[in-house]
């Protein structure tokens, strides 16, 4: 069950719809249509719509009345591998295709609701998917013994409360009830194993099997935040999201496995229950929203993510087999965003934003399951009031992903030879976002 969680890379909200992750690691920042038009700049401070329940629940005190909000992101990623000297076990050139495009379009929704007890006390709930992604390669590609399909789906339910302490300070907090589901598959070169055991008619690559790993779990964490309003035109926000610990309970299943007389080899490929630990990271965000004129506002955000909690992936087999351990050694990251909003008319505003999103994955530890690299965002969007209390927001984001070099190895246990996946990834992401907010 090697890399049970590294395979975890997909997301979805509400119905756990899968898609590829669009922030660094396997984090999703696409949680609001209005903020998406500014590359999420100011999300911690602006408190302009109900997505503040997720980004900073204290911002609810900036909103009046009751309401709900629904957002949908259609995300179109592309991740293409270019071979750069990959070798199979024993040193020969790796066979197969380049794997096609490991990305794929996905719809990622979010939903928020708020009830005003009074002007100072607000209750809210958010349902979304803050983590995950999916990568899936063509069968028979050059890296099939490293990865075929890798998926994590998350669903986060966050009931929240906010209270205005004074005209200067508001505070907010919420609980995160988070479900995670993971699936990981990769090919197994049974032909090579049979040949190493001296089984007649066997040869490397002549019979590939597939190992499939699945697991799921519920975990719980919390969110806390505050907003500071030193003037009528300036708002500062700070928020903290705790890590959420998961122990994914699941199973390992095998397909196309030959009959092995060797008991130890046969045991390694039998179906078994298994568990693996996954911790989603702590996130600390700070943002500022500044009105320059009645028409123009600028905003910025900085977020630190504690990705170093992902230092290893350990999988435990229920049948007594040895733990599988993979060093990950991810690094903490920064996300920096700058945006602006222009109130063009009474009903129409225009939004623009840029962002830099640092990857937690170094060249040394990059794998085909998460071929992550630094990202640069450029976003634009608009908001339009359809009728009193009802607002439509739309946004488009293009993300440039830096070329990612990979040099990853898997070991053949019977003779300690390695399969080496070497090359580069060319990746990019397009995001189309639509949201509706209603107040009553």
C-alpha positions in Angstrom: 0.0 0.0 0.0 2.9 2.2 -0.8 2.1 5.9 -1.0 -1.5 5.4 0.0 -1.9 9.0 0.7 0.4 10.4 -1.9 -2.0 8.9 -4.3 -4.5 11.0 -2.6 -5.0 13.8 -4.9 -8.6 14.8 -6.0 -11.4 16.7 -4.5 -15.0 17.5 -4.4 -17.6 19.0 -2.3 -21.2 18.1 -1.4 -21.4 14.8 -3.2 -17.6 14.2 -3.1 -17.2 14.9 -6.8 -13.6 14.4 -7.7 -11.3 16.7 -9.5 -7.6 17.7 -9.7 -6.3 20.0 -6.9 -5.6 23.6 -7.9 -3.5 25.0 -5.1 -0.1 23.6 -4.0 0.1 20.2 -2.6 -3.5 18.9 -2.5 -5.1 22.1 -1.2 -8.1 23.8 -2.8 -8.6 27.5 -2.5 -11.4 27.8 -5.0 -14.2 28.3 -2.6 -16.0 31.6 -3.7 -16.9 33.1 -7.1 -16.4 36.7 -6.1 -13.0 36.1 -4.5 -11.9 33.9 -7.3 -12.0 36.9 -9.6 -9.2 38.4 -7.4 -7.2 35.2 -7.1 -8.6 35.0 -3.5 -6.8 38.3 -2.5 -8.5 39.7 0.5 -10.5 36.6 1.3 -9.4 36.7 4.9 -10.5 40.4 5.4 -13.0 41.5 2.7 -16.1 39.7 4.2 -18.2 40.7 1.2 -20.1 37.4 0.9 -20.9 34.2 2.7 -17.6 32.5 1.7 -16.1 34.4 4.7 -17.6 31.5 6.7 -14.8 29.3 5.3 -12.0 31.9 5.0 -12.6 33.8 8.3 -15.9 33.3 10.1 -15.4 36.5 12.0 -16.3 38.3 8.8 -19.9 37.3 9.1 -20.5 40.3 11.4 -19.8 42.5 8.3 -22.9 41.0 6.7 -26.6 41.8 7.4 -29.7 39.7 7.4 -29.9 36.0 6.4 -28.7 34.4 3.2 -27.3 31.5 1.3 -24.6 31.2 -1.4 -23.7 28.5 -3.9 -20.6 28.4 -6.0 -19.4 26.1 -8.8 -15.9 25.8 -10.2 -15.3 24.0 -13.4 -11.6 23.2 -13.4 -9.7 22.1 -16.4 -6.2 20.9 -15.6 -3.5 19.6 -17.9 -0.5 17.6 -16.7 1.6 16.0 -19.5 4.7 13.9 -18.9 7.7 14.0 -21.2 10.1 11.1 -20.9 13.8 12.0 -20.1 15.5 8.6 -19.9 13.2 6.5 -17.8 14.4 2.9 -17.2 12.7 -0.3 -16.1 14.0 -2.8 -13.6 17.5 -3.9 -14.7 18.4 -0.7 -16.6 16.6 -1.2 -19.9 14.5 1.7 -21.4 11.0 2.0 -20.0 8.3 0.8 -22.5 4.9 2.3 -23.1 3.3 5.7 -23.8 3.9 9.0 -22.1 0.6 8.5 -20.2 -1.6 11.0 -22.0 -2.9 14.0 -20.0 -3.1 13.1 -16.3 -5.6 15.9 -15.7 -9.3 16.1 -16.5 -12.2 18.5 -16.1 -14.1 18.5 -12.8 -16.9 20.4 -11.2 -16.1 21.5 -7.6 -19.0 23.2 -5.7 -19.3 24.9 -2.3 -22.4 26.0 -0.3 -22.8 28.5 2.5 -25.7 29.7 4.7 -26.0 32.4 7.4 -28.6 33.3 10.0 -28.4 36.7 11.9 -29.5 36.3 15.5 -29.0 40.1 15.7 -26.6 42.6 14.2 -23.7 41.4 16.5 -24.3 37.6 16.6 -24.2 35.5 13.4 -24.5 31.8 12.8 -23.3 30.1 9.7 -22.5 26.8 8.0 -20.2 26.0 5.1 -20.0 22.8 3.0 -17.1 22.5 0.7 -13.9 20.5 -0.2 -10.7 22.2 1.0 -8.3 19.4 0.1 -7.7 16.8 -2.6 -6.9 16.0 -6.2 -6.8 13.4 -8.9 -4.2 12.2 -11.4 -4.9 9.4 -13.8 -2.6 8.0 -16.6 -3.3 5.8 -19.6 -2.8 2.0 -18.9 0.6 0.8 -20.1 2.4 4.1 -19.8 6.1 4.4 -18.9 5.4 5.1 -15.3 2.7 2.5 -14.7 4.6 0.8 -11.9 4.7 4.1 -10.1 1.1 5.3 -10.6 -2.0 4.8 -12.6 -4.8 6.5 -10.7 -4.4 8.6 -7.5 -7.4 10.2 -5.9 -8.5 11.9 -2.7 -12.0 13.2 -2.1 -12.9 15.4 0.8 -16.1 16.8 2.2 -15.9 19.5 4.9 -18.9 20.6 7.0 -18.2 23.8 9.1 -20.8 25.1 11.5 -19.6 28.6 12.6 -20.4 31.5 14.9 -19.3 35.1 14.9 -19.7 37.9 17.4 -18.9 41.7 17.2 -17.1 42.7 20.3 -17.0 46.3 19.4 -16.9 48.5 16.3 -13.2 47.7 16.1 -13.0 43.9 16.6 -15.1 40.9 15.7 -14.3 37.2 16.4 -15.4 34.0 14.9 -14.9 30.2 15.2 -16.1 27.0 13.7 -15.8 23.2 13.9 -14.6 21.3 10.8 -16.1 17.8 10.3 -14.1 16.4 7.5 -14.5 13.2 5.5 -11.7 11.9 3.4 -11.8 9.1 0.8 -8.7 7.9 -1.0 -8.0 5.5 -3.9 -4.6 4.6 -5.4 -3.7 2.2 -8.2 -0.5 1.2 -9.9 0.6 -1.7 -12.1 2.7 -4.6 -10.9 5.2 -6.4 -13.2 4.2 -10.0 -12.4 6.0 -11.2 -15.5 9.3 -10.0 -14.0 8.5 -11.6 -10.6 7.7 -14.9 -12.3 10.9 -14.8 -14.3 12.9 -14.1 -11.2 11.3 -17.1 -9.6 12.2 -19.3 -12.6 8.6 -19.9 -13.6 8.5 -21.3 -17.2 7.5 -19.0 -20.1 7.7 -15.8 -18.0 9.4 -12.6 -19.0 9.5 -9.0 -17.8 6.5 -7.1 -18.8 4.6 -10.1 -20.0 1.9 -10.0 -17.3 0.9 -6.8 -15.5 -1.4 -6.9 -12.6 -3.0 -3.9 -10.7 -2.8 -3.1 -7.0 -5.8 -1.0 -5.8 -5.8 0.8 -2.4 -8.9 2.3 -0.9 -9.7 3.9 2.5 -11.9 6.5 4.2 -12.3 8.3 7.5 -14.0 11.2 9.3 -11.8 13.7 11.2 -12.5 16.9 13.2 -10.7 20.2 13.5 -11.5 23.8 14.1 -11.3 27.3 12.5 -10.8 30.6 14.4 -10.5 34.2 13.2 -10.9 37.9 13.9 -11.4 41.0 12.0 -10.1 44.5 12.9 -11.8 47.6 11.5 -9.6 50.6 12.4 -11.4 52.9 10.0 -14.5 52.8 7.8 -12.3 52.1 4.8 -9.8 49.6 6.2 -10.4 46.0 7.4 -7.8 43.5 8.5 -8.5 39.8 9.0 -6.5 37.0 10.6 -7.6 33.3 10.6 -6.3 29.9 11.6 -7.4 26.5 10.4 -6.2 23.6 12.5 -4.8 20.3 11.1 -7.2 17.4 10.8 -5.9 13.9 11.6 -7.3 11.0 9.6 -6.7 7.3 9.9 -8.0 5.9 6.7 -9.4 2.4 7.0 -9.6 0.4 3.9 -8.3 -2.5 1.9 -5.7 -3.6 -0.6 -7.1 -5.6 -3.6 -5.1 -7.3 -6.4 -6.1 -8.2 -9.9 -4.5 -10.4 -12.5 -2.2 -12.1 -10.0 -0.7 -15.5 -11.1 -0.5 -18.5 -8.8 2.7 -18.3 -6.9 4.2 -21.4 -5.2 6.5 -19.2 -3.2 4.5 -18.5 0.0 6.2 -15.2 0.8 5.5 -13.8 -2.7 1.9 -15.1 -2.6 1.3 -13.4 0.7 2.6 -10.1 -0.6 -0.2 -10.1 -3.2 -3.2 -11.3 -1.3 -6.1 -9.0 -0.5 -6.0 -7.5 3.0 -7.4 -4.7 5.1 -5.1 -1.8 5.7 -4.8 1.6 7.4 -2.8 4.8 6.7 -2.6 8.1 8.5 -3.3 11.4 6.7 -3.0 14.8 8.3 -4.3 17.9 6.5 -2.2 20.9 7.4 -2.6 23.9 9.7 -3.2 27.2 7.7 -2.6 30.7 9.0 -3.9 33.6 6.9 -3.8 37.3 7.1 -5.5 39.7 4.8 -6.3 43.4 4.3 -9.1 45.2 2.4 -8.7 48.9 1.7 -11.2 51.2 0.0 -9.3 53.8 -2.0 -12.3 55.7 -3.4 -16.0 54.8 -3.6 -15.2 53.0 -6.8 -11.8 51.4 -6.2 -10.7 48.9 -3.5 -7.5 47.0 -3.2 -6.9 43.8 -1.2 -4.1 41.4 -0.4 -3.7 38.0 1.4 -0.8 35.9 2.7 -1.3 32.3 3.8 1.2 30.0 5.4 0.5 26.2 5.2 2.2 23.7 7.5 2.8 21.1 4.8 5.8 19.7 6.9 3.2 17.6 8.8 3.5 15.4 5.7 6.9 13.9 6.4 6.2 10.3 5.7 3.5 8.0 4.5 3.2 4.8 6.5 0.8 2.0 5.5 -0.1 -0.8 7.9 -1.4 -4.1 6.6 -3.9 -6.0 8.7 -2.5 -9.4 7.7 0.7 -8.8 9.7 2.9 -7.8 6.7 5.6 -5.3 7.2 4.7 -1.6 7.2 5.3 0.2 3.9 7.0 3.6 4.6 7.7 6.3 2.0 9.6 9.5 3.0 7.8 12.6 1.7 9.5 15.4 3.5 7.2 18.2 2.2 8.1 21.8 3.1 5.9 24.6 4.5 4.6 27.0 1.9 3.4 30.6 1.3 0.5 31.8 -0.9 0.6 35.5 -1.7 -2.2 37.3 -3.6 -3.0 40.9 -4.6 -6.3 42.1 -6.1 -8.5 45.0 -6.9 -12.2 45.7 -7.3 -13.8 48.4 -9.4 -17.4 49.4 -8.9 -18.3 50.2 -12.5 -22.0 50.9 -11.9 -24.4 50.6 -9.0 -25.0 47.0 -9.9 -21.7 45.9 -11.6 -18.3 45.5 -10.2 -15.1 44.2 -11.9 -12.4 42.2 -10.2 -8.8 41.4 -11.0 -6.0 39.5 -9.2 -2.7 37.8 -9.3 -1.1 35.3 -6.9 2.0 33.2 -6.3 1.5 29.7 -4.9 4.6 27.9 -3.6 4.8 24.1 -3.9 5.7 22.0 -0.9 7.3 19.3 -3.1 11.0 19.4 -3.8 12.7 17.9 -6.9 14.1 15.1 -4.8 10.7 13.9 -3.5 8.4 14.6 -6.5 6.3 11.6 -7.7 4.0 10.9 -10.6 1.1 10.9 -8.1 1.5 14.6 -7.3 3.8 16.2 -9.9 3.4 19.5 -8.2 5.4 22.7 -8.9 5.2 26.5 -8.1 2.2 28.2 -9.6 1.3 31.7 -10.8 -2.3 32.8 -10.9 -4.0 35.5 -13.0 -7.8 36.0 -12.4 -10.6 38.3 -13.6 -14.2 38.4 -12.7 -17.4 40.4 -12.4 -20.3 40.7 -10.0 -23.8 41.8 -11.0 -26.9 42.5 -8.9 -29.8 40.7 -10.7 -32.4 42.1 -8.3 -32.5 43.3 -4.7 -30.7 40.8 -2.5 -29.7 38.5 -5.4 -26.2 38.7 -6.9 -24.4 36.7 -9.6 -20.6 36.4 -9.7 -18.4 34.9 -12.4 -14.7 34.5 -12.7 -11.9 33.0 -14.9 -8.5 32.0 -13.6 -5.5 30.8 -15.5 -2.7 29.1 -13.6 0.8 28.7 -15.0 2.6 25.8 -13.4 6.4 25.7 -13.5 8.0 22.8 -15.3 8.5 20.0 -12.8 11.4 17.6 -13.0 10.9 14.0 -11.8 13.5 11.4 -10.9 11.6 8.8 -8.8 12.5 5.1 -8.2 10.7 2.0 -7.2 12.6 -1.1 -6.0 12.1 -4.7 -7.2 12.3 -6.7 -4.0 13.6 -10.0 -5.4 16.9 -8.6 -6.7 16.9 -5.0 -5.4 16.9 -3.5 -9.0 15.0 -0.3 -9.5 12.5 1.2 -12.0 13.3 4.8 -12.6 10.9 7.4 -13.9 12.8 10.4 -15.3 11.5 13.3 -17.2 9.5 16.6 -16.9 5.9 17.7 -16.5 4.3 20.4 -18.5 1.2 21.6 -16.6 -1.4 24.4 -16.7 -4.9 24.9 -15.2 -8.0 26.9 -16.3 -10.8 27.6 -13.8 -14.3 28.8 -14.7 -16.4 29.9 -11.7 -20.0 30.9 -11.3 -21.7 31.8 -8.0 -25.1 33.0 -6.7 -25.7 34.8 -3.4 -29.2 35.6 -2.1 -30.0 37.7 1.0 -33.3 37.8 2.7 
